[in-house]
Amino acid sequence: MVSWQHLKQQLAQPLNTGMLGTWTLARPRRDDGRGWPPASLARSVMPFARQPPGKWRLDAGRHKYVRIDESQDDPAPGQPGLWFAPGPYPWDFRSSPLRLTRPLGSPTLDAARPANEPSPVTHDGRPGWSVILDCDLPEPLHLVIDDQAGIVLLAECSSSGYQEQFTGLEFPRTVSDELIGPIRDNAAEKARFRRLHEYCRTRPLPLPDGWPEPILSPIVNDGDPETGFLVINLGGTRTGPGPVGAWLIRQPPDDAAYEDYWLTNNPDHYVHRWQSRNWQWTLAVRDRPLTPDELHDVISTTPET
């Protein structure tokens, strides 16, 4: 039978092969401590390629890519291994697949104690070892550790909704530079932003009159003039009554709810969602959630066209 100490020794071994697959992360969004806004998860799904000794490229969607070089970059400074934030909201950590390939050094894992003997399991077709750890999180941490590669395949706290995992894994001996290098200029994307600029220049933005303070300098960060999709930075100041940092997202009603990389990578943002007659809306705020009355004022004064 394998012990937790033996599994930790496996996790300490360097990863010397290439990797292809998908890295998925889900974690609870912040609320005000009283269940407001209603519970939701920040979820990201990123196909990736890793070239030994440690160059990564992750596809974050919407023509956005994240690149990591393990020899030069620390994607999460001050957050070693499978790190969790101290205090009542442990999910405010920098997201990176290195949390699963280099999990040791985390205070949570260093102090964890196994609640059971590791048992053999299969995760997405790969043999591994399942272990439950009593630790400093609000509930026990469940890990599945790959039997061959010595990486974490799955980390989760099932009651909270936190989960990060690898699926569809392949371990090729070599990975081509094309899979991990920079993306060439995308002419179609540049043309879309030119059309978006013209679209926004010729019509008013759907700004809520009921925002807690005047919206002085809104900025359109993204959008699609063909569908009406918009991401608008509403701004905010530390001297005003509104949140410091707010983004209003308008989408067609049948689109998947907006979960762009910057939003899923910041679960500490408070997220409000609602549907109107013609659109679905997402409001992400950084400093504090809107109160129910403030949110009602925003919803009732946001233009439909």
N, C-alpha and C positions, 0 to 999 in steps of 0.2 A: 504494500500500500504506500502511496506517495504522501509525504507530509507537506504542510504549509512552508516549512523551512526549505525543503527541497524545491518547491515551486518558486520561492523567492530567489534561490540560486539560479534557476533557469531564467528568470526574468532579468537577472543581472548580466547575462551573456549578451554581447553585441550582436546586432542583426546585420549579417553580412551578405544577404541576398537582395535581389530586387523584389518589389511587391507591386501587384496590381489588384484593385478591388474597389470597394465602396466603404467609406467611413460615414457613419450616421451618429448624430448626437441629438438627444432630446432632453430638455431640462425645464423645470417649472419656472414660469415668469414671476417676477416680484409682484407682491401685492402690498397693501398698506398695513398688513397684520390683522385685518378684520375681514379678509376675503374680498377686498375691492382693489382693482377690478376682478371680475370672476376668474377663476382658475383657468390657465391655459398653458400650453407648452411652447417653448421656442425649439424648433426642429430644423435641422439642416441635414441634407443628404449630399455627399460629395464623392463622386468617382475620383480616383487618384492613381498616380503612378509614382513609384519610388525607385530611384536608381542608386545602387550602392556606390560610395559608402553612405550616402544620406541626402540626396537631392530629391525633393518632392515637387509635384505640381498637382493641385486639387482644383477640380472644376466646381466653382461655387454657383454656377447658373447665371443666366442673363449676361453671358459673355464676360464673366468675371472669373479670374483665376488667382489662386493663392500659391505662392512658391516658398519653399522652405529649404534651407541648406543647413544641415545639422552641424557642419563643421564651422559655420560662421554665425548662425542665427540662434537666438534664444526666443522662440515665439511667445514665451510666457515668462518674462523676467520676474524673479522672486517667487515663482510658482513651480517648484520642482515636481517632476513625476505626475502621478495621479493626484494632484493637489485640489483641495477644496477650501473655500473661504471660511475662516473662523466666524463663529456667531450664528445667529438664527437663520441666515440665508447663505447656505454653503455653495450655491450653484453659480455664484458670481466669479467664474474663473475664465481665463483666456482659453478659447477652444483651439485644439491642435490634436492631430492623430498621434503625436509623440507622447501624449498622455497614456496611450495604450502600448506603444512600442518601447517606451522608456519610463515605466510607471514608478520605479523605486526612487527614494529620496523624499517622497511625500510624507509629511508628518502623520497623515491619516493612516497610510500603510505601515509606517514605522511603528506606530503604537497599536496597530490592529491585532486582535487575537482571534484565531479560528474558532467558530462556534460548532464546527463539525469537522470530521475527517474529509479531506478532498475525495470526491467520487468521480469516476469516469463518465463523461457525457460526450455528446456530439453537438457541435454548434455549426449550423450552415454546412453540414457535411464534413467538418473537420473534427478529429478526435481531440478531446481536451479534458481538463480537470475542473470540476465545479467546487467552489469553496465559499462558505458564508463567513464574513468577518464582522465581529463586534468592534465598533470603532467610534469615532467622535461625531459621526453623522446622525441625523434624527432617527435613522433605522439602520439595520445591518446592511452591509455592502456585499453584494453577490458578484463574484468574479468567475469567469471561465477563462482558463489559461491554456493556450495551444500546446498540445503535447509534443509537437515537433519544433515549431518556430520559437518558442519561448517568449511569446507576446500575449497580451491580454486580448482575447477575442470579444469579450463582453464584460461590461461593468454596469451594474444597475442597482437602484433602490426602488423596488417595484411599486411601493405604495405612493411615493412622491411623483413618479413618472420619469425620474432621471434614468437615462440609459445612453451609453455610447458603445458602439460595436463596429467590428469589421465583418463584411460579408463579401461573397464572391471572390475570395482571395486566390491569387496565383503567386507563385514564387519563382519567376524566371531567373535564369542565371545572369542574363543581361537585359537591360532596358534601354531602348534607343534614346538618343538625345532629343529627338523630335517629340517624345512623350513628356519630357520634363522641361523643355526649353520655353522661351518666351513665345507668346502667340503673335503671329504676324498681324499687322494693321488690318482691321476689319472694315472694308469699304462700305459694306451694308450698314454697319452700326453707325459710321460717321454720317451716312446719308439719312438714317433715321433721326439722329439728333438735329440735323439741319431742318428736317421737316417738323420736328418737335418745336424747335425755336420759332419757326414761322407760325405754327399752330398757336403757341402761347402769345405771340406778338399780336395776333389778330383777334383775340377774344379774351374776356376777363377770366381770371383764375377763380375756381370755386372756393373762395375764402369765407369762413364763417363770420358773420357780423357779431355773433355772440361770444367771440373769443375773449378771454379775461382781460386782455389789454390790446391796444392797437397793433395790428400786423403791419410793420413799417417796411420791411424789405424781404418779402417772400422770394424764395429761390426754387425753381423747378430743377430737381436733381435727376429725374428720370421720367419716362413716359412713352406713350405710343399714340401718335395722332390718328392712327387707323382705328383704334378701339376706344380712345378717350382715357386710357390708363395714365395716371399722373402721380408723381411723388413730389410733394411740395414741402420745402423746409420753411416752417412758419417763423423761425427765429425765436426770440425771447431774450429778456435781460434779467440780470440779478436784482435790479431795482424795481421791476414791475411785479404785478400780482400773478402773472401767468407762469407756467412752468419754464424752466431754463432749458430750452431745446425741445422742439416739437415738430413732428413730421406728419402730414396728412396725406393719405394714400387713397386714391379713387380708382376703382376697378369695375369692369363689367360684372354683372351679378353672378355669372356662371364660372368666372375664373377661380382657380384655386386661391385660397386666402394668401395674401402677400406675406412671404417669409424670405425676403432677400438676405444676402449674407450679412450685411451690416446689422440687420435687425436680429437675426438668430444668434449673432455673435455678441449681442448685448442683452442678455435676459434680464438685466436689472432695469431696463426700460419698462415703463408701465404701458400696456397696450389695451386700447378700447376698440371694439369692433361693432359695427351696426350695418343694417341694410336700409336703403331708401327705395323709392319707387323705381329708379333706373340704375342704381349703382350699389356696390358694396364698398364700405369705407373702413379704413384702419387708421387709428390715431396713436402714434407712439410718442410718449413724453418721457423726458429723462429725469427731471428733478422731482416730480411728485405726480400722482394721478390726478386727473380732474375729479372734482366732487361730482356726485350724481346730478346736482343742480347745474353745475358748469357744463357737464356733458349734455344735459338736456338742452341748454342754450345753444351749444355748438351744433347739435343735430338739427334743431329746429330752424337754424339760420344759415345752414350750409346750402348754397344754391344747387339745384338739380342740373342746371345747364351751364 
